[in-house]
Amino acid sequence: MDKQAIRSEMESRRSSLSRQEAEKFGLAACNNLFSVSEFSSAERIGVYLSFGAELSTKPVIEKLLFLQKKVFVPVKDPSGPDGAMFFSQIFSESIYKKNVFGVDEPIEAQPIDVSSLDAIIVPGIAFDLDGHRLGWGKGFYDRLFSVESVHALRIGYAFSFQVVAELPAEGHDQKMDLLVTDSDVTRF
């Protein structure tokens, strides 16, 4: 199956979940994530703000902020090329606006040095059993993880049905260190 067909199938499956099912799976994935010792001990964590039918990161962000961890989210760089982003810290009182893609971003966004992050939770359309990830094709996370100074733990975060045996991978694709779903944790 080609990348576009996989994207279409996974979007359809994610969109077919009821709100209650999605919330149940989101809480299960959050519990699995916090069971990972490397993640639980991390102090500076990058995490996407979930959008549309993505596995919700809201319970993760709420728990991280409650635990007084430093939380950073990706922000579209308005001065950069398409797909260029940076990470900015958020707080429990942060106010958000929608970017051009309809994704929430903090209004007061200040870029940070991503090499300071201990872990980064990464969204994806699909993940495979070798740690490959299929995103929307903008290459943001592949570019981010190809920078030598970025040593953060790479954590794919998805519904269990988004895991496939094998994805079409290219030389520039960056693998995950872990994949956390609502049903388990896989190390690569």
Buried (B, 14 or more C-beta within 10 A) or exposed (E): EEBEEBBEBBEEBBEEBEEEEBBEBBBBBBEBBBEBEEBEEBEBBBBBBBBEBBBBBEBBBEBBBEEEBBBBBBBBBEEEEEBBBBBBBBEEEBEBEEBEEEBBBBEEBEEBEBEBBBBBBBBBBBBBEEBBBBBEEBBBBBBBBEEEEBEBBBBBBBBBBBBBEEBEBEEEBBBBBBBBBBBEBBEB
